[in-house]
């Protein structure tokens, strides 16, 4: 049984969620969303335990540039490793900046946005 929750109808977005799931605690929710302009996002909801004495619900919205996502989807699956690595690096950087803010005594935001642009694919 998987300790994560995936609500990603598109197989490629589901795979992207699985690629980064180990960066998050159990019970994290990964959901694919499409906004009013048709842009696809991978929204991550998790409970952060390390930012103070109480648990904090944090949401990360990973937004994909439509052209970059289209290129990613057009590539053979064997060529997706670069996109996976770029996504992972961006998410790790976002998590690192949350930890840095907390370490510096700054407020940790409850919502983080990551723009996946040209370097994704």
N, CA, C and O of each residue as an XYZ file, in Angstrom:
484
protein
N       0.834     -1.190      0.000
C       0.000      0.000      0.000
C       0.878      1.254      0.000
O       1.890      1.316      0.699
N       0.490      2.218     -0.768
C       1.240      3.465     -0.877
C       0.806      4.412      0.237
O      -0.384      4.555      0.516
N       1.783      5.056      0.870
C       1.480      5.984      1.953
C       1.237      7.397      1.452
O       1.071      8.321      2.248
N       1.215      7.569      0.142
C       0.959      8.866     -0.473
C      -0.368      8.787     -1.215
O      -0.826      7.698     -1.562
N      -0.985      9.941     -1.459
C      -2.243      9.971     -2.196
C      -2.013     10.689     -3.514
O      -1.516     11.814     -3.553
N      -2.389     10.006     -4.600
C      -2.193     10.564     -5.933
C      -3.546     10.759     -6.609
O      -4.339      9.823     -6.715
N      -3.798     11.968     -7.058
C      -5.023     12.279     -7.800
C      -4.587     12.939     -9.110
O      -4.829     14.125     -9.339
N      -3.944     12.147     -9.955
C      -3.365     12.652    -11.202
C      -3.863     11.789    -12.364
O      -3.299     10.728    -12.633
N      -4.920     12.241    -13.057
C      -5.468     11.457    -14.155
C      -4.482     11.216    -15.304
O      -4.543     10.172    -15.953
N      -3.582     12.157    -15.563
C      -2.618     11.984    -16.650
C      -1.452     11.130    -16.165
O      -0.867     11.406    -15.118
N      -1.119     10.100    -16.924
C      -0.046      9.181    -16.523
C       1.286      9.901    -16.340
O       2.051      9.565    -15.436
N       1.571     10.894    -17.192
C       2.861     11.580    -17.073
C       2.922     12.462    -15.826
O       3.971     12.546    -15.188
N       1.836     13.111    -15.472
C       1.813     13.937    -14.260
C       1.881     13.030    -13.028
O       2.538     13.368    -12.043
N       1.209     11.891    -13.082
C       1.280     10.910    -11.999
C       2.725     10.452    -11.812
O       3.193     10.322    -10.681
N       3.435     10.207    -12.917
C       4.834      9.786    -12.827
C       5.686     10.893    -12.212
O       6.562     10.613    -11.394
N       5.441     12.143    -12.596
C       6.191     13.262    -12.016
C       5.968     13.319    -10.503
O       6.904     13.586     -9.749
N       4.749     13.072    -10.062
C       4.455     13.054     -8.620
C       5.245     11.944     -7.927
O       5.804     12.149     -6.850
N       5.287     10.768     -8.553
C       6.023      9.650     -7.965
C       7.526      9.936     -7.900
O       8.199      9.502     -6.965
N       8.050     10.658     -8.883
C       9.480     10.956     -8.943
C       9.927     11.793     -7.741
O      11.060     11.654     -7.281
N       9.050     12.658     -7.230
C       9.423     13.538     -6.118
C       8.794     13.135     -4.786
O       9.033     13.790     -3.771
N       8.004     12.082     -4.774
C       7.252     11.744     -3.555
C       8.159     11.476     -2.357
O       7.778     11.769     -1.224
N       9.350     10.926     -2.586
C      10.228     10.609     -1.456
C      10.783     11.848     -0.758
O      11.386     11.732      0.309
N      10.590     13.030     -1.342
C      11.022     14.275     -0.708
C      10.039     14.728      0.369
O      10.323     15.663      1.119
N       8.893     14.072      0.446
C       7.811     14.508      1.331
C       7.448     13.423      2.334
O       7.703     12.240      2.108
N       6.842     13.844      3.459
C       6.420     12.853      4.460
C       5.226     12.041      3.960
O       4.538     12.415      3.011
N       5.011     10.914      4.640
C       3.847     10.092      4.320
C       2.579     10.931      4.470
O       2.562     11.930      5.189
N       1.547     10.519      3.800
C       0.240     11.186      3.790
C       0.208     12.427      2.909
O      -0.797     13.138      2.888
N       1.279     12.698      2.188
C       1.282     13.831      1.268
C       0.317     13.541      0.133
O       0.200     12.404     -0.325
N      -0.375     14.585     -0.316
C      -1.329     14.462     -1.423
C      -0.759     15.162     -2.654
O      -0.283     16.295     -2.582
N      -0.820     14.465     -3.772
C      -0.390     15.012     -5.059
C      -1.615     15.066     -5.966
O      -2.291     14.055     -6.156
N      -1.903     16.235     -6.523
C      -3.094     16.388     -7.359
C      -2.758     17.158     -8.625
O      -2.056     18.169     -8.595
N      -3.274     16.658     -9.726
C      -3.137     17.356    -11.007
C      -4.278     18.352    -11.125
O      -5.437     18.018    -10.880
N      -3.939     19.578    -11.502
C      -4.951     20.610    -11.688
C      -4.730     21.314    -13.018
O      -3.602     21.436    -13.494
N      -5.821     21.771    -13.605
C      -5.743     22.556    -14.838
C      -6.475     23.862    -14.575
O      -7.649     23.857    -14.206
N      -5.772     24.998    -14.766
C      -6.381     26.298    -14.458
C      -7.248     26.784    -15.618
O      -7.400     26.099    -16.629
N      -7.805     27.966    -15.450
C      -8.729     28.521    -16.445
C      -8.077     28.751    -17.800
O      -8.761     28.760    -18.824
N      -6.755     28.938    -17.814
C      -6.048     29.139    -19.085
C      -5.570     27.818    -19.682
O      -4.925     27.808    -20.731
N      -5.880     26.714    -19.023
C      -5.487     25.408    -19.541
C      -4.095     24.965    -19.124
O      -3.586     23.963    -19.625
N      -3.471     25.708    -18.204
C      -2.135     25.329    -17.716
C      -2.249     24.216    -16.691
O      -3.088     24.258    -15.791
N      -1.395     23.228    -16.843
C      -1.382     22.089    -15.934
C      -0.468     22.372    -14.753
O       0.624     22.918    -14.912
N      -0.930     21.993    -13.566
C      -0.141     22.104    -12.342
C      -0.149     20.779    -11.610
O      -1.096     19.999    -11.708
N       0.921     20.542    -10.876
C       0.974     19.450     -9.914
C       0.958     20.133     -8.548
O       1.909     20.820     -8.174
N      -0.128     19.936     -7.814
C      -0.286     20.582     -6.509
C       0.037     19.550     -5.427
O      -0.493     18.439     -5.417
N       0.917     19.954     -4.526
C       1.386     19.073     -3.462
C       0.931     19.656     -2.131
O       1.253     20.798     -1.803
N       0.178     18.863     -1.364
C      -0.273     19.274     -0.029
C       0.396     18.346      0.975
O       0.273     17.124      0.890
N       1.104     18.943      1.923
C       1.737     18.104      2.930
C       1.752     18.803      4.284
O       1.537     20.011      4.391
N       2.013     18.006      5.307
C       2.104     18.515      6.667
C       3.581     18.587      7.032
O       4.269     17.567      7.068
N       4.064     19.794      7.302
C       5.459     19.993      7.698
C       5.530     19.984      9.212
O       4.835     20.749      9.881
N       6.363     19.126      9.743
C       6.492     19.012     11.197
C       7.681     19.804     11.717
O       7.777     20.035     12.922
N       8.599     20.230     10.836
C       9.850     20.787     11.334
C       9.885     22.318     11.376
O      10.948     22.900     11.590
N       8.744     22.972     11.177
C       8.733     24.431     11.208
C       8.009     24.937     12.450
O       6.984     25.611     12.346
N       8.535     24.618     13.608
C       7.926     25.093     14.841
C       7.336     23.954     15.648
O       7.531     22.779     15.337
N       6.619     24.323     16.680
C       6.106     23.334     17.627
C       4.824     22.661     17.145
O       4.427     21.624     17.677
N       4.186     23.243     16.150
C       2.953     22.646     15.646
C       3.114     22.276     14.179
O       3.936     22.845     13.460
N       2.320     21.324     13.761
C       2.334     20.915     12.360
C       1.788     22.053     11.505
O       0.902     22.795     11.928
N       2.321     22.175     10.316
C       1.900     23.248      9.418
C       1.572     22.632      8.060
O       2.384     21.912      7.478
N       0.368     22.929      7.566
C      -0.039     22.448      6.246
C       0.551     23.389      5.202
O       0.340     24.601      5.252
N       1.291     22.819      4.257
C       1.913     23.608      3.203
C       1.469     23.069      1.849
O       1.322     21.863      1.653
N       1.261     23.994      0.927
C       0.856     23.642     -0.436
C       1.912     24.162     -1.401
O       2.295     25.330     -1.352
N       2.375     23.276     -2.279
C       3.317     23.666     -3.327
C       2.614     23.476     -4.665
O       2.131     22.386     -4.973
N       2.560     24.533     -5.448
C       1.903     24.504     -6.753
C       2.997     24.547     -7.822
O       3.614     25.587     -8.053
N       3.226     23.408     -8.464
C       4.231     23.313     -9.526
C       3.510     23.539    -10.848
O       2.761     22.678    -11.309
N       3.739     24.706    -11.458
C       3.051     25.061    -12.705
C       3.962     24.808    -13.894
O       5.119     25.230    -13.915
N       3.423     24.119    -14.871
C       4.205     23.765    -16.056
C       3.909     24.720    -17.199
O       2.749     24.967    -17.532
N       4.970     25.258    -17.800
C       4.821     26.041    -19.017
C       4.198     25.118    -20.065
O       4.709     24.018    -20.274
N       3.106     25.528    -20.735
C       2.420     24.642    -21.676
C       3.337     24.108    -22.790
O       3.251     22.934    -23.148
N       4.200     24.950    -23.329
C       5.084     24.498    -24.412
C       6.097     23.475    -23.898
O       6.368     22.476    -24.565
N       6.653     23.725    -22.714
C       7.623     22.790    -22.134
C       6.955     21.458    -21.804
O       7.534     20.397    -22.038
N       5.742     21.512    -21.260
C       5.028     20.275    -20.944
C       4.699     19.515    -22.228
O       4.788     18.287    -22.260
N       4.325     20.224    -23.275
C       4.036     19.574    -24.562
C       5.291     18.887    -25.105
O       5.213     17.774    -25.625
N       6.451     19.549    -24.986
C       7.699     18.920    -25.436
C       8.008     17.685    -24.615
O       8.416     16.657    -25.156
N       7.816     17.784    -23.307
C       8.051     16.639    -22.416
C       7.161     15.460    -22.830
O       7.614     14.318    -22.905
N       5.901     15.760    -23.092
C       4.945     14.710    -23.455
C       5.256     14.109    -24.826
O       4.929     12.950    -25.081
N       5.881     14.885    -25.707
C       6.193     14.394    -27.052
C       7.448     13.516    -27.070
O       7.652     12.748    -28.011
N       8.274     13.623    -26.053
C       9.512     12.839    -25.998
C       9.217     11.389    -25.665
O       8.234     11.085    -24.988
N      10.079     10.485    -26.149
C       9.964      9.096    -25.693
C      10.219      9.034    -24.180
O      11.003      9.820    -23.647
N       9.564      8.113    -23.505
C       9.681      8.004    -22.048
C      11.143      7.862    -21.619
O      11.528      8.370    -20.567
N      11.949      7.187    -22.412
C      13.352      6.993    -22.038
C      14.123      8.314    -21.960
O      15.218      8.357    -21.399
N      13.563      9.382    -22.515
C      14.220     10.685    -22.477
C      13.645     11.617    -21.398
O      13.975     12.803    -21.363
N      12.808     11.095    -20.543
C      12.175     11.916    -19.506
C      13.076     12.168    -18.301
O      12.741     12.997    -17.455
N      14.202     11.482    -18.202
C      15.059     11.593    -17.013
C      15.482     13.033    -16.747
O      15.533     13.449    -15.590
N      15.785     13.798    -17.784
C      16.212     15.185    -17.597
C      15.081     16.004    -16.960
O      15.319     16.764    -16.021
N      13.866     15.853    -17.461
C      12.730     16.560    -16.876
C      12.511     16.177    -15.425
O      12.199     17.026    -14.591
N      12.677     14.881    -15.123
C      12.538     14.420    -13.742
C      13.586     15.091    -12.856
O      13.284     15.537    -11.749
N      14.818     15.157    -13.353
C      15.909     15.753    -12.575
C      15.676     17.241    -12.349
O      15.931     17.748    -11.256
N      15.195     17.945    -13.371
C      14.931     19.384    -13.244
C      13.805     19.615    -12.233
O      13.916     20.485    -11.369
N      12.725     18.839    -12.340
C      11.619     18.969    -11.388
C      12.112     18.728     -9.969
O      11.815     19.502     -9.059
N      12.862     17.657     -9.788
C      13.363     17.307     -8.462
C      14.244     18.434     -7.901
O      14.135     18.780     -6.724
N      15.108     18.998     -8.738
C      15.989     20.079     -8.295
C      15.180     21.309     -7.864
O      15.485     21.925     -6.843
N      14.158     21.663     -8.636
C      13.320     22.821     -8.292
C      12.581     22.595     -6.978
O      12.500     23.496     -6.143
N      12.043     21.390     -6.798
C      11.293     21.094     -5.571
C      12.238     21.069     -4.367
O      11.908     21.592     -3.303
N      13.415     20.459     -4.539
C      14.390     20.447     -3.451
C      14.802     21.870     -3.076
O      14.954     22.176     -1.894
N      14.983     22.736     -4.066
C      15.349     24.135     -3.803
C      14.236     24.850     -3.042
O      14.509     25.621     -2.122
N      12.986     24.600     -3.422
C      11.859     25.229     -2.737
C      11.794     24.766     -1.277
O      11.579     25.576     -0.375
N      11.979     23.474     -1.053
C      11.967     22.957      0.316
C      13.127     23.542      1.118
O      12.978     23.870      2.295
N      14.288     23.668      0.465
C      15.452     24.256      1.123
C      15.203     25.703      1.515
O      15.630     26.142      2.583
N      14.514     26.446      0.656
C      14.249     27.852      0.979
C      13.257     27.969      2.138
O      13.331     28.915      2.922
N      12.331     27.016      2.251
C      11.419     27.010      3.404
C      12.210     26.777      4.691
O      11.988     27.447      5.700
N      13.139     25.814      4.641
C      13.943     25.509      5.820
C      14.844     26.691      6.179
O      15.036     26.996      7.356
N      15.390     27.348      5.166
C      16.245     28.509      5.401
C      15.453     29.651      6.041
O      15.927     30.293      6.978
N      14.252     29.897      5.535
C      13.402     30.950      6.112
C      13.137     30.654      7.581
O      13.241     31.542      8.426
N      12.794     29.404      7.886
C      12.519     29.029      9.275
C      13.764     29.210     10.144
O      13.678     29.727     11.257
N      14.923     28.782      9.632
C      16.177     28.897     10.379
C      16.533     30.355     10.657
O      17.156     30.664     11.673
N      16.141     31.243      9.758
C      16.428     32.671      9.920
C      15.358     33.393     10.734
O      15.407     34.615     10.876
N      14.399     32.652     11.263
C      13.361     33.255     12.082
C      12.267     33.947     11.286
O      11.463     34.692     11.846
N      12.235     33.701      9.972
C      11.218     34.316      9.112
C       9.974     33.433      9.085
O      10.027     32.244      9.399
N       8.872     34.033      8.708
C       7.630     33.274      8.578
C       7.747     32.311      7.394
O       8.209     32.681      6.314
N       7.323     31.085      7.619
C       7.330     30.084      6.552
C       5.989     30.180      5.833
O       4.942     30.010      6.456
N       6.009     30.452      4.521
C       4.737     30.590      3.809
C       3.979     29.266      3.748
O       4.569     28.186      3.742
N       2.668     29.385      3.704
C       1.833     28.184      3.594
C       1.645     27.753      2.147
O       1.234     26.625      1.876
N       1.948     28.655      1.221
C       1.796     28.351     -0.197
C       3.070     28.743     -0.925
O       3.609     29.832     -0.730
N       3.540     27.834     -1.768
C       4.739     28.072     -2.565
C       4.383     27.780     -4.015
O       3.678     26.814     -4.306
N       4.871     28.616     -4.920
C       4.645     28.381     -6.351
C       5.982     28.146     -7.026
O       6.954     28.859     -6.778
N       6.018     27.140     -7.878
C       7.209     26.823     -8.657
C       6.807     26.867    -10.128
O       5.856     26.202    -10.540
N       7.526     27.642    -10.903
C       7.258     27.725    -12.346
C       8.247     26.817    -13.077
O       9.458     27.033    -13.027
N       7.722     25.811    -13.748
C       8.568     24.910    -14.545
C       8.532     25.432    -15.979
O       7.529     25.294    -16.679
N       9.639     26.033    -16.401
C       9.691     26.671    -17.708
C      10.491     25.894    -18.729
O      10.474     24.663    -18.758
N      11.201     26.647    -19.574
C      11.934     26.076    -20.700
C      12.940     25.006    -20.300
O      13.155     24.055    -21.052
N      13.566     25.142    -19.123
C      14.576     24.180    -18.750
C      13.995     22.814    -18.375
O      14.739     21.844    -18.231
N      12.680     22.734    -18.216
C      12.040     21.453    -17.882
C      12.141     20.474    -19.032
O      12.425     19.295    -18.820
N      11.910     20.948    -20.256
C      11.961     20.045    -21.411
C      12.398     20.807    -22.651
O      12.504     20.223    -23.730
